[in-house]
Structure formats: C-alpha cells, structure tokens
Amino acid sequence: MGLYKKGRMWYMAVTANGRQFNRSTHTSNRQLAKRILAKIEGEIAEGRFGLIRSDPPKFEVWADQFIATIQHPNTRRTYASCVVALKHFFRNTKISDIDADRIETFKQDRVKSGTGPATVNRSLAVLRQLLKLAQRRRLVARNPMNDVDFLEERSMRRQPHIVTFAEQRKLEVVSRPLLKTLVVLLADTGLRVNREALPLRWQDIDFDDEVIHVRSSKTMSGRRVIPLSERCKDELLQWRNLTGPEYSPYVFPNPSNRAIPLKSVRKPWVTALKNSKIDYFPIYCLRASFASRLSAAGVPDVFVSQMMGHAGGLLHTYAKAIMDYRRDAIRKMEEFRQSHEVEPTVVPNVGVVQ
C-alpha cells in the first residue's frame, strides 16, 4: 500500500484479497490523504473493505442498462435525453474510473458551451442516480457525486421581462386573433404556456361562473380554478365566435389537425414582437407579468403564489374563501391595468383567424 500523486490529487494503491486497487483520495492535501489511507488499511484488516467487481463496464454500457431499469416511460425518456451529453463526455471510460474531478470538468465544460445551469443540474442528478445504482451493484466503491456540488440556478437564471401594459397593447394590435387571445389569456390568468394554456379545452372554461378550471398541470397544486377578468372573458368569447366548440374541443387547436391542441406559437410570437418593434423575450414572461401585476395591485404574496399554481396544502381546505380572494385579486388587477391604459401607436395587422 502507498500514496502517489497524479496531477493535483493524491491516489492510493491498496491490496485486498490478492487484488490491487488504485483509487483517488479526492484530496490534494497529503496529510488528509494519509488519514484516508489509514482508514482503508483498517477496513481491509477488519474485512470491511468494499471490494468492487473486477470487470466494471464502460460508461456507455452501464448508462443503457441504467435507463432500462426506469419503469415510467416519461421518466425514462427524460433520463435518456440527459444521458446523451454524459455518454459523449465519458465515452470509453470505465464506470469505476469516474471521479469527482472528471465530473467537475464535465460540469464546467457544459457551462462554457452555453448550457443553462438547470440543464446541467438535470444531467448531474441523473449521473448521481446512475452511480448510486452502480455502487449498489458493486461496480464502484463509492459514489463520486457525493463530492460534487450542483450549480446555483437562481443566481444564474435569466430574469423574466415584465411586460408593460403599453407593450402588451402593441402586441395585441399586431397579432392575429389566435395569438391575441393567447396573450390576453396568459397576462390575465398566469397560465403556463405549454402545459396549461395551449392544451386548454372549451369545457374547462365556465363563462357563466367566469372561471377557468386548470385540470392538468405541472404539479398537483397547479390544478386550480382561476377567475376570469372581464377583458379575458370578452376576448375568449370573441375567439369562440370565430372558431367555436364545434370547430374543435380545444381553445387553441392545431390548424392541421383540429383533434389535437397547438404545440407552439413561437413563430407568430417572434413575428408579433418584430412588428411591434419590441426586443425579443419569451412568451412565458407573460406569466411572470401576471404575478407582478397582482403584487403591484396589492394582492398578498400567498394568494399570488396560489393563483400561479405554486401553493397547496391547507389553502385548499378553505376553497370558498380562497375563491372570493381570487376574484378580488383579479378585480384589483383590472383596476390597476385600467389606471395604466395607454393607446397603441402601431398600425393593426389585419389577418385571417390563425
């Protein structure tokens, strides 16, 4: 047994049951490395040293085997997409040769390539699960992800663009009916674009009671009831007069197949921004703008969170009281909007229904 240095890190050569292992101590401090080696010597002497298999597979092989263990198809698909970048970086590397240093290099390489922190963290989370299972199967002695920190997402996250009422009005004027309706809906309800707004069905909208029932969402707390503002209600009714439930069960149907909802509005959104001479920002910023307007109108944070689909728990126990507060919150937001209403300065873009 002994220590040797490789780069900045100290490695140890240990022999157990006639087999020699070369392992990183995961430290550049020689005194700490000595203590780690002494601990391993004690484990070998007491028969507690965790021997790994002598034929650990390469990362690509083990990654495929790991994905095959995931039961839920959606989770398996998500994990498989995360593994693509991991396979590329750790190709031809035995699973037992992956250490914290190499994982840190992977993390930094991804950041330098322009990959967002949330995406990098998803890959790291999958890698942690992958190595955890490898440790259980005795393919690795320990999980090196225990020594790796995840990226701080909040500090690196791009701040949303809070849409002004003047900007929204310009966008509405240059947008065709479908996009205009969607813009008003997002700004006055805070619905998530792809998960809640585009898949919305006409049966989810109660025009008599003036509410929208969000039945499918990102989380359980996202399943909520949102009051309709008068403006949003009028806009939806106008859109229904152009299309109607008999045209499609979806509020925003796919023009190529009315039996399914529209998947994206990226192209018309970019066109609307260009025509209104507004710098690009993602359409999901309308959701953040809804929350900002509620707060500016004096709505308490707890109810802003609840209307956004973030809050849950005991709030659902007082559903009737909450609905009264929700209606009051929408009323306050409408009054706030009316006090900031300005006339647009752009020329309308009259077009077909879509």
C-alpha positions in Angstrom: 0.0 0.0 0.0 1.1 3.6 -0.6 0.3 7.0 -1.8 1.2 8.6 -5.1 0.3 11.9 -6.7 -1.5 12.3 -10.0 -2.0 15.9 -11.1 -3.1 17.8 -8.0 -4.8 14.8 -6.3 -3.3 12.1 -4.1 -4.0 8.5 -5.1 -3.6 5.3 -3.1 -2.6 1.8 -4.1 -4.2 -0.8 -1.9 -4.2 -4.6 -2.0 -7.1 -6.7 -0.6 -7.7 -10.4 -1.1 -4.8 -10.6 -3.6 -6.2 -7.8 -5.8 -4.6 -4.4 -6.1 -6.7 -1.2 -6.4 -5.7 2.3 -7.4 -8.1 4.9 -6.1 -8.2 8.6 -5.7 -8.3 10.0 -2.2 -10.2 13.0 -3.6 -7.9 15.5 -1.9 -4.7 17.4 -2.7 -3.8 17.5 1.0 -1.1 14.9 1.7 -1.9 14.7 5.5 -5.6 14.1 4.8 -4.7 11.5 2.1 -2.6 9.7 4.7 -5.6 9.6 7.1 -7.8 8.2 4.3 -5.2 5.5 3.5 -5.0 4.6 7.2 -8.8 4.2 7.3 -8.8 2.0 4.3 -6.0 -0.1 5.9 -8.2 -0.6 8.9 -11.2 -1.6 6.8 -9.0 -4.2 5.0 -7.7 -5.6 8.3 -11.2 -5.9 9.7 -12.6 -7.4 6.5 -14.9 -4.4 5.9 -13.3 -3.1 2.7 -15.9 -3.0 -0.1 -14.4 -4.9 -3.0 -15.7 -4.0 -6.4 -16.1 -6.3 -9.3 -13.0 -6.8 -11.4 -14.8 -6.2 -14.7 -16.8 -2.9 -14.4 -18.4 -1.9 -17.7 -17.8 1.2 -19.7 -20.0 4.2 -19.0 -22.0 3.9 -22.2 -22.9 0.3 -21.5 -23.9 0.9 -17.9 -25.9 4.0 -18.9 -28.0 1.9 -21.2 -28.5 -0.7 -18.5 -29.5 2.0 -16.0 -32.0 3.6 -18.4 -33.6 0.2 -18.8 -34.3 0.0 -15.1 -36.5 3.1 -15.2 -40.1 2.0 -15.2 -42.1 5.1 -16.0 -41.9 5.9 -19.8 -41.8 9.7 -19.3 -39.1 9.5 -16.7 -37.1 7.1 -18.9 -37.4 9.4 -21.8 -36.2 12.4 -19.7 -33.3 10.4 -18.3 -32.3 9.2 -21.7 -32.0 12.8 -23.1 -29.8 13.7 -20.1 -27.6 10.7 -20.6 -26.7 11.8 -24.2 -24.3 14.5 -23.0 -22.9 12.3 -20.3 -22.2 9.5 -22.8 -20.4 11.9 -25.1 -18.1 13.2 -22.3 -17.4 9.8 -20.5 -17.2 7.7 -23.7 -14.8 4.8 -23.4 -14.4 5.4 -19.7 -14.9 2.5 -17.2 -17.6 3.3 -14.7 -15.1 2.7 -11.9 -12.7 5.4 -13.3 -15.1 8.2 -12.9 -14.2 10.5 -10.1 -15.2 13.9 -8.7 -12.5 15.7 -10.7 -13.8 14.4 -14.0 -17.4 15.2 -13.1 -16.3 18.8 -12.2 -14.7 19.0 -15.6 -17.9 17.8 -17.3 -19.9 20.4 -15.3 -17.6 23.3 -16.3 -17.4 22.2 -20.0 -21.2 22.2 -20.2 -21.3 25.7 -18.7 -18.7 27.0 -21.1 -20.6 25.6 -24.0 -23.5 27.8 -23.0 -25.7 25.1 -21.5 -28.0 26.5 -18.8 -27.5 25.6 -15.1 -30.8 23.9 -14.9 -30.0 21.6 -17.8 -26.5 20.8 -16.3 -28.1 20.0 -12.9 -30.5 17.6 -14.5 -27.6 15.7 -16.1 -25.8 15.7 -12.7 -28.9 14.4 -11.0 -29.2 11.5 -13.5 -25.5 10.8 -13.1 -25.9 10.7 -9.3 -28.7 8.1 -9.6 -26.7 6.2 -12.2 -23.7 5.9 -9.9 -25.8 5.2 -6.9 -27.1 2.1 -8.6 -23.6 1.2 -9.7 -22.4 1.4 -6.1 -25.2 -1.0 -5.1 -24.2 -3.4 -7.8 -20.5 -3.1 -6.5 -19.3 -1.6 -9.8 -17.8 1.4 -7.9 -16.6 1.6 -4.3 -18.4 4.9 -3.6 -20.4 7.5 -5.4 -18.1 10.3 -6.5 -21.2 12.6 -6.9 -21.1 12.9 -3.1 -18.1 15.2 -3.6 -19.7 17.3 -6.3 -21.9 20.4 -5.8 -24.8 21.3 -8.1 -24.8 24.7 -9.9 -26.6 27.6 -8.3 -29.5 28.0 -10.6 -31.2 31.1 -9.1 -28.2 33.4 -9.4 -27.5 32.4 -13.0 -31.1 32.3 -14.1 -32.2 34.9 -16.7 -34.6 37.4 -15.1 -38.0 37.5 -16.8 -39.1 40.5 -18.8 -42.0 42.1 -17.1 -44.4 43.2 -19.9 -45.8 46.7 -19.6 -49.4 47.4 -20.4 -48.2 49.6 -23.4 -46.1 46.7 -24.7 -49.0 44.2 -24.3 -51.3 46.6 -26.2 -48.9 46.9 -29.1 -48.6 43.1 -29.3 -52.3 42.7 -29.3 -52.8 45.2 -32.1 -50.3 43.5 -34.5 -51.3 39.9 -33.5 -53.7 37.7 -35.4 -56.8 36.6 -33.4 -55.3 33.4 -32.0 -52.2 34.9 -30.7 -54.0 38.0 -29.4 -56.4 35.7 -27.4 -53.5 33.8 -26.0 -51.6 36.9 -25.0 -54.7 38.2 -23.1 -55.2 34.8 -21.5 -51.7 34.5 -20.3 -51.4 38.0 -19.0 -54.7 37.8 -17.1 -54.5 34.2 -15.7 -50.8 33.4 -15.3 -51.3 30.0 -17.0 -48.2 28.0 -18.0 -48.0 28.3 -21.8 -47.4 24.7 -22.9 -48.7 22.7 -20.0 -51.9 24.7 -19.2 -52.8 27.3 -21.8 -52.3 25.6 -25.2 -54.0 22.3 -24.1 -57.0 24.2 -22.7 -60.4 22.9 -23.7 -63.6 24.8 -24.0 -65.2 22.6 -21.4 -62.6 23.9 -18.9 -64.0 27.4 -19.2 -67.1 28.3 -17.3 -68.4 31.5 -18.8 -71.4 31.6 -16.5 -69.4 31.4 -13.3 -66.5 33.3 -15.0 -63.7 30.8 -14.1 -61.2 28.6 -15.8 -60.6 25.1 -14.4 -57.0 24.0 -14.8 -57.4 20.2 -14.7 -53.9 19.2 -15.9 -50.8 21.0 -14.7 -47.1 20.6 -13.9 -47.9 19.8 -10.2 -50.9 18.8 -8.1 -51.1 22.3 -6.7 -51.2 23.6 -10.3 -54.7 22.1 -10.6 -56.7 25.2 -9.7 -59.6 27.5 -10.5 -58.8 30.9 -11.8 -61.4 33.7 -12.1 -61.8 35.4 -15.5 -61.3 39.1 -15.8 -64.0 40.8 -17.9 -61.4 41.6 -20.6 -60.2 38.0 -20.8 -63.8 36.7 -20.8 -64.7 39.0 -23.7 -61.6 38.0 -25.7 -62.3 34.3 -25.2 -65.9 34.8 -26.3 -64.8 36.6 -29.4 -62.4 33.9 -30.2 -65.1 31.2 -29.7 -67.4 33.1 -32.1 -64.6 32.8 -34.7 -63.9 29.1 -34.0 -66.4 27.6 -31.5 -66.5 24.2 -29.7 -68.0 22.6 -32.8 -64.7 23.5 -34.6 -62.5 21.8 -32.0 -62.7 20.8 -28.4 -59.5 22.8 -27.8 -59.4 26.6 -27.4 -56.2 26.7 -29.4 -56.5 23.8 -31.9 -53.8 22.7 -34.3 -54.8 24.1 -37.8 -53.5 20.9 -39.4 -55.5 18.6 -37.1 -58.3 20.1 -35.0 -58.4 17.0 -32.8 -55.2 18.0 -31.1 -54.0 21.3 -29.5 -51.5 23.6 -30.9 -48.0 22.7 -29.6 -46.2 26.1 -30.1 -46.7 29.7 -31.1 -43.0 30.6 -31.4 -43.1 31.8 -35.0 -46.1 34.1 -34.7 -44.8 35.3 -31.4 -41.5 36.3 -32.9 -43.3 38.0 -35.8 -45.5 40.0 -33.4 -42.5 41.2 -31.4 -40.8 42.3 -34.6 -43.9 44.1 -36.0 -44.4 45.9 -32.7 -40.7 46.9 -32.6 -40.2 45.2 -29.1 -37.0 43.4 -28.3 -37.4 39.6 -28.1 -38.4 38.0 -24.8 -40.0 34.5 -24.3 -43.8 34.4 -24.3 -43.7 32.7 -20.9 -42.7 36.1 -19.4 -46.4 37.0 -19.6 -46.9 34.6 -16.7 -44.3 36.5 -14.6 -46.0 39.7 -15.6 -49.3 38.4 -14.3 -47.7 37.8 -10.9 -46.0 41.2 -10.9 -49.3 42.9 -11.7 -51.1 41.1 -8.9 -48.4 42.2 -6.5 -48.4 45.8 -7.7 -52.2 45.8 -7.3 -51.8 44.9 -3.6 -52.6 41.2 -3.7 -50.8 39.3 -0.8 -47.9 37.1 -1.9 -49.6 34.0 -0.5 -52.6 34.4 -2.9 -50.3 35.4 -5.8 -48.5 32.1 -5.3 -51.7 30.2 -5.0 -53.2 31.7 -8.2 -49.9 30.8 -10.0 -50.3 27.2 -9.0 -47.4 27.2 -6.6 -49.2 27.0 -3.3 -51.1 24.0 -1.9 -51.7 22.3 1.4 -54.1 23.8 3.9 -55.1 26.6 1.4 -57.3 24.1 -0.4 -59.3 23.5 2.8 -60.7 27.0 2.6 -61.7 26.8 -1.1 -64.7 29.1 -0.9 -62.8 31.9 0.9 -59.9 31.5 -1.5 -62.2 31.9 -4.5 -63.5 35.2 -3.0 -59.9 36.4 -2.6 -59.1 35.2 -6.1 -62.0 37.2 -7.6 -60.9 40.2 -5.6 -57.4 39.8 -6.8 -58.5 39.8 -10.4 -60.7 42.9 -9.8 -57.7 44.7 -8.3 -55.5 43.7 -11.3 -58.1 45.0 -13.7 -58.3 48.3 -11.8 -54.5 48.5 -11.9 -54.5 47.9 -15.7 -57.2 50.5 -16.4 -55.2 53.1 -14.4 -52.2 52.4 -16.7 -54.1 52.0 -20.0 -52.5 53.8 -23.0 -53.4 53.9 -26.7 -51.1 52.0 -29.1 -49.1 53.8 -31.7 -48.8 50.9 -34.2 -51.0 50.0 -37.1 -53.1 46.9 -36.7 -52.2 43.8 -38.7 -55.5 42.5 -40.0 -55.3 38.9 -41.0 -57.1 35.5 -41.1 -58.2 33.7 -38.0 -54.9 31.9 -37.3 
